[in-house]
């Protein structure tokens, strides 16, 4: 499988994936694109769906997630996601280990784990949302990011709104810009369900929100309301330094397969 991916590798050309990721340079890229990765995962699933259990798929993903190439990690996650109906909350500790051991030490892999694995599991088992929310206290940045991004699929069904606000409140003081963006993203999603509640929350907590959080959170408000909220918090919230060029685009990991 890895040999096939290497054979599909493309020159950097005009698009260099490494520009979008912060790190020590250990993360590598084949630059083969999401569709190629997804097609490979689909093919593996078709071949093994009758003879692999979810435990087999997890064992396979456990090997791939440790690879330094983003696309290899993604194949493992995509394949395991196709066994989602067989996934149970007993898998949460394994996914947390991926995050805590920095096998997912980039926002794309973290969000894929959150969107394809953790999120659908919480939709099926919403009582476990609070267990994931506890991850917001973890020392590892990727675990903390998953604690809020992993709630988004459930939030979109109207569930776990209280949990999402609790996590947001806990993470407001986080200095990592990738956490600030994740919190703002989650707040934006809860605002789609109940915009009045989000507006009240921002009014009460505006002095605690970094500007990055706030700007993500208010994107769905009318322009006039956005300006009003920005003015109300401007003097209380200095603009934090942004250290990571995370693209402000639709995240493929949370917008359907």
C-alpha positions, 0 to 999 in steps of 0.5 A: 500500500505504501509502495502504491502511494509512493508511486503516485507521488507528484512533484511539489509544483505550484502546490506545496502542502508543507506550507500549510503545516507547522512543525519540525519538518518530520511530516512528509507529503506525497502531494497526491490529493484527497481523492486518491487517498479516499479511493485507496481506502475504499478499495481496501475496504471492498477487498477486506470488508468481509474478512476484517473486523473493526479490530483488524481495521484498527490494527491496520490503522495503528500501523499507518498512523505512525507513518510520517506521510500525511497521506498514509495516516489518512488512508488508515483513518479513512479505512477505519471510518468505513467500519464506523457502525461497528465502532464502540466507545471502547475505541476512544482511548486508542484514538486519544493515544494517537493524538497524545503520542503526536502521531497526529501532530498536524491539524489535518490528521487531528481533524480527520480523527475528530471528524471521521471517527470521534464525531460519528461515534459521539453521534451514535453514543452522545452520552460519551461527549462529556468523556471527550470534553475532559480531554480539553484539560490535557497537556497535549495540544492535539488532544485539546483540539480534538476535545472541541472539534470532535463535538462538532458532528454531534453539535450539528444534530443539536446535541451536546450544546452545553458540553460544547460551551463548557469546553469553549469556556475551558479553552478560552485562555489557551494560547495556541492559535490552533486551539483558538481557531478550533474553539471559534469554529465550534462556537460558530457551529453551535450558533447555527443551532441557536444564534441567540444563545451564542450572542448572549454567550459572546456578550458575557464572555467577550472579555475572555475570548481571543480575537481569533476565537471571536472572528471564527465564532461570528462568521454566520452573524449579519455584517452589522452584528459582527461589527457590533460584537467586534467593537464591544470587545476590541479594547478588552481583547488584544489581537494574539499573534497567529503562528500557523497558516491554517487555511480558512477553507471548508475542512473536508474532514467535517463536511461529508464524505 
